[in-house]
Structure formats: C-alpha cells, structure tokens
Amino acid sequence: MSNKSLLKNTIIVGIITFLSRISGLFRDLFVANYLGAGKLSDCFLVAFKVPNLFRSIFAEGAFNSAFIPIFSEILYEDSKSKAQQFCKNLLSFLFYSLLIFTLIAEIFMPFVIDIFAPGFSENAEKYTLAITLARITFPFLLFIALTSFFGSILNTLGNFKPYAFTPIILNLCMILGLVLFSNAFPTSAHAIAWGVFVSGIIQLVWLWWIAKNYGFGIISFKLKFTPKISLFLKKIAPGILGAGIYHLNVMIGSIFASNTNGAVSWIYYADRLNQLPLGVIGVALATVLLPSLSKEVKKHNFNKTKLLFNNSMKLASLLVIPSSFGLIAMSYPIIQVFFERGAFKASDTFATSQLLQILCISLPALVYIKLFSNIFYARNDTKTPMIIAGISMLLNLAFTIYLNKLLGYTGVVISITISNWINCVLLYLISYIRGFMVMYKEVLKDILKITIVSILMSLIVYFGVMGLMADISVYPFYLKLLSLILLISTGGLFYFGTLFIIGVLDIKEIKGMLKRE
C-alpha cells in the first residue's frame, strides 16, 4: 500500500469511526438521561464493561495482531484457497472456544462481578442487578469476537469500511432499546442490556455476509488443529495483554473506584470522551497501518516500512495533540452540554470533567502506543508489547493502590495516565534500539511545532470558555451547542491556519496525497 492509499484509507476509516463515535456520544447522552450516574448506571456500565473488556483485549487488539500477519503471508505468498482453509479451521476453533468461555462466565457471573466491582457486594440490590445485567450482555463477546474475525479478513483484503461501521449498529441498538423498550422491562438498564445482545447478532450476520462475497464465509463446525492454528495461538497469547493494556488499566481503576457511588460512571463518561479522538485517530491509523506494514515486512522493504511509520506519526500528531489540549480546555462545557440533564446532575459534570482532563494528558501516548505496537506485530512479535504492557500494568496497579488512598478515584485516573506514558516510552525505546524505527528529524521538528501551536490554541479556547461560556447553565441547549461549535471552529482555524503559515502543512502536498493512483 502506498502512502497515498494509506492516507486515503485512514481518512475513510477515520470518517466512519468519527461517525460511530458521534453515535456513541448520542448513545451516552441517552444513557445519562435515562440512567443518570447512580445505581442503575453503575450496574449497567459494569455489565457492559465486562464483555467489552474481553472484546477490546481479544477481538480488537490481540486478534488483529496475531491474525493479520499470518493471514497476509498465506494469502499473498501461498494461495487464496489455502487462506480460505486456514480461515475455516480457525473459525471453528474460535467458535467452540468462545462458546465454552461464555458458558463458564454465565455460570460464575457472581464471581466475575466480585472481581470487577467488589464494592457492589456491600449493597445486595446493586450486586444482584449487576449480575443479572452482565448475564444478558456477556454473550455479546461471542458475537463480536466472531465479527472481528470476519472484519480482520476484510481489512486485510483492503475493504476497511464494513468493520469500521459496526460500532454504529451497537449504538443504534442501545438507543432503540432505551427509547422503545424501557417500559417493557423491570428497568431501563435491562432494556439497554438486551440492546447490546441483539446488536452483536446483527453485526456478526452482516460481516459474515460481506466476507462470504469474497469467498471467506465458509462455516465449519469440524475442529481441525493445524500448524497455522498453533502459530496463531502462540502469537495471540502474549498479544492479549499487549493489545488491551489500556482497557485493563481502566478496569483496574473502576474496581478501586467502585466503593464510591457514581465514580464508576464518572470514569466511564470521561473515558468515553477520551476515546472519541483515540478511536478516530489511533484506531483508524492502526487498522490501516498493520496490513500495510505486514506486506512490506514480508517483502523485506524496510525503508518503505520506516516511511509508512513516519508518515503515520506525523498524521497522528497533527490530530491527536490538538485534540488532547482542546479537550483539556473545554472538558467542563462539553460534558455539561451533552450529559447534564435528567438524572445526570451538575456535581456529576464537575467530577467527570476533572477526570477527563487527567485522562487527556495521556491521549497522545495512547495513539502512539497503537502505532509503536504495530511495528512489532508486523514482524510477528507479540511478546515484546506484552512484556512492556505487563510492566505498565503492574506499575499502574502500584500507583493506583498508593494514589487511591491519597486522592480517591482521582488518584486512580492519575495512575492510568502515568502508566500509559510509561508504556509509550518503553515501546519507543525498544523499537529504536532494535532498529525497527527511526524517527526522521523533519517529523520530530514538525511534532514539536504542532505541540507549541496546540498549546497556544488551547489557551485561546480556554479564555473563550471563561468568557463566552462562563454562565452556560442558563443558556438554552441550542445556544450551548452553538457556543461549543464556535469555540471549536475558532480553535481549529487558528491551529490549521498557523500550521499552514509556518510550513508544517502544505496544500499541494495534501492534494497530491489524496489523488487516485
């Protein structure tokens, strides 16, 4: 894949991912309105996080890192028929493994809740509700993991759009569950939990149908253990920790925060807003970059891999650094505009905005981690990111235990931020020492300029918040939204205008990269 295709596909995936994150933002708006930030929301969010943690670790990160390099090698060096056979064998293995895992989790769900939300056991009603909701949502893992299987096949074949669209299906099903069926169940939390369940089935059927049109929809329930399946298992085992470390750290934080009523919800909403740019930038780039790097590594074209990586670093920095500073400057009004209504109170806005500001400090690190990890995954090395992730997680746990005693749930989020940067720096250093990655001086200079301009932009936006939105609570919703749009537009015009003036961005270069080959 050329740099032009990399940019074009990243933009396509980024736009679809942005739409999915916007739909997720509206979903959270409905969740906040219907469930608030108390018992119902805490129980549902834990029930939603349990399958989503395994999805994020296995289906999104670890599976791609292990599957795509092996599948690419078989497809491009052997034949399509052998690639089809590999996928058929792997699908049956995944189905039985996930089915058994799901059934075990359903049986031992009280134990699972004890692990993920130990504070709930102090309230029998809350504890029982969390178990019930988790049993409804957990099969989502089975459906979405198989969806990821077909999505990874399509990504490797160059069709990135269908899999990028699947989160929109989830968000729509959750919203419809709340709006249409809240009165049909004991609580609104039950309705949205069933929305999660149904969305998993719809996503799986849709991705399977598209993959079938490419010749990769063959379903077999006959187990056949082959050397390639064995290789896949060897690669995915260490990749599970390496790919899902951020979600594990957030889950650790939620565990420690579960003793404070509402804290699980505050961390969730802060993380959701932090995930908006992370998903659009980091996930989109990583999704497109891994198949590209894998192909070039197989060809031993290391100069091309370094060029691809540096272009990705510059593109990621152009978007994630201003996003980080902008969210820090506008955290309070953003949360107030989108979430403060119904059961979500002003005190919830204040607590969530503080946590969002802390999380945003590590937003660039999270995007860079995805890019750095792909350098190793493209070389079939899932162990190194796993070891670094393990170190990061242990440090996060140590920081959490210490800072939670000093600062409560705020200390939990500070610990997550510190561990994210440690993970990022260690990945960079090891990839540099091994000669996998060389950062071009021009790219480093551009990143420094981007950072300086982003700081200036955030100051402009912050003073705008202090002036234009100082009394935002008395505004009608449309004025609140228009004020946000005005401030974001002003900051964006200043940021991109300044970058054009100082030469970091060039219109001719961008037009050239967007032209068809």
ZIZIMO-V48886 format. One record per pair of residues at least 12 apart in sequence whose C-alpha atoms are under 8 Angstrom apart, sorted by the first residue. I is the first residue (numbers start at 0). GAP is how many residues later the second one is. Records with the same first field share a line. If there is no record, write none. Layout:
I->GAP  GAP
This chain:
0->291
2->305  308  510
3->508  509  510  511  512  513
5->282  283  286
6->506  507
7->505  506
8->151  279
9->274  275  278
10->273
11->149
12->147  148  151  267  271
13->266  267  270  271
14->265
15->145  148  149
16->147  148  262  263  267
17->258  259  261  262
18->149
19->145  147  148  151
20->147  255  258  259
21->254
22->145  148  149
23->144  147
24->247  248
26->144  145  147  148
27->241  311
28->309  310
29->145  148
30->147
31->307  308  309  310  311  312
32->306  308  309  310  311
33->144  154  308  309
34->153  154  308
35->306  307  308  309
36->225  228  229  306  307  311
37->223  224  227
38->87  222  223
39->86  149
40->148  224
41->219  220  222  223
42->83  84  86  87  90
43->86  89  90  145  149
44->219  220  223
45->70  71  84  88  218
46->83  84  86  87  88  90  91
47->86  89  90  145
48->202
49->66  84  88
50->86  87  88  89  90
51->89
52->191  194  195  198
53->87
54->86  89  90
55->187  188  191
56->183  184  186  187  188  190
57->87  182  185  186
58->85  86  87  89  90
59->88
60->178  179  182  183
61->174  175  177  178  179  180  181  182
62->85  86  173  176  177
63->88
64->170  171  174  178  225  309  312  313  315  317
65->166  167  169  170  173  311  314  316
66->85  165  169
67->84  85  88  222  223  226
68->222  225  308  309  310  311
69->158  162  310
70->12  15  82  85
71->84  219  222  223
72->222  225
83->131  132  134
85->142  143
86->129
87->128  130  131  132
88->131  133  134  135  136  137  140
89->139
90->55  58  128  129
91->127  128  129  130  131
92->130  131
93->52
94->47  51
97->43  44
98->43
101->36  37  39  40
104->33
105->29  32
108->22  25  26
109->21
112->14  17  18
114->140
115->135  136  138  139
116->137  138  141
117->137  140  141
118->136  139  140
119->138  139
132->56  57  60
135->57  58  61
136->56  57  59  60
137->59
138->58
139->56  57  59  60  61
140->59
142->57  58  60  61
143->56  59  60
145->58
146->56  57  60  61
147->15
149->57  58  61  66
150->12  56  60
152->58  63
153->57
154->132  133  136
155->135
159->128
161->45
162->44
165->37
168->30  33  34
169->25  26  29  30  33
172->22  23  25  26
173->18  19  20  21  22  25
174->17  20
175->19
176->14  15  16  17  18
177->13  14  17
234->145  146  147  148
235->146
237->144  145  148
238->143  144  146  147
239->146
240->145  148  149
241->140  141  143  144  145  146  147  148
242->142  143
244->144  145  147  148
245->120  170  174
247->145
248->144  147  148  167
249->163  166
251->145
252->147  156  159  160  163
253->13
255->144  148  153  156
256->151  152  155
259->149
261->86
262->146
265->82  85  86  89
266->85  88  146
268->83
269->82  83  85  86  89
270->85  88
272->83
273->82  85  86  89
276->43  46
277->42  85  88  89
280->35  38  39  86
281->34  84  85  86  88  89
282->84  87
284->27  31  86
285->84  85  88
288->19  23  82  85
289->84  87  88
290->87
292->12  15  81  82  85
293->84  85
296->81  82
305->130  131  132
308->62  128
309->129  130  133
311->59
312->55  58  130
313->129  132  133
315->51  52
316->47  130  133
317->129  132
319->43  44  47
320->42  43  129  130  133
321->128  129  132  133  135  136  173
323->36  37  39  40
324->35  36  129  130  133
325->128  131  132  135
326->29  30  33
327->28  29  30  32  33  130
328->28  129  130  132  133  136
329->131  132  135
330->22  23  25  26
331->17  18  21  22
332->132  136  139  151
333->150
334->14  17  18
335->13  137
336->140  143  144
354->55  58
357->55  56  59
358->54  55  57  58
360->56
361->55  56  58  59
364->55  56  59
365->54  55  58
367->56
368->54  55  58
371->52  55  56  59
372->12  54
374->56  61  62
375->55
384->42
387->35  38  39
388->34
390->32
391->27  28  30  31
392->26
394->24
395->19  20  22  23
396->18
398->13  16
399->12  15  16
402->12
445->58
448->55
449->49  54
452->42  45  46
453->41
456->34  35  37  38
457->33
459->31
460->26  27  29  30
463->23
464->22
467->15
468->14
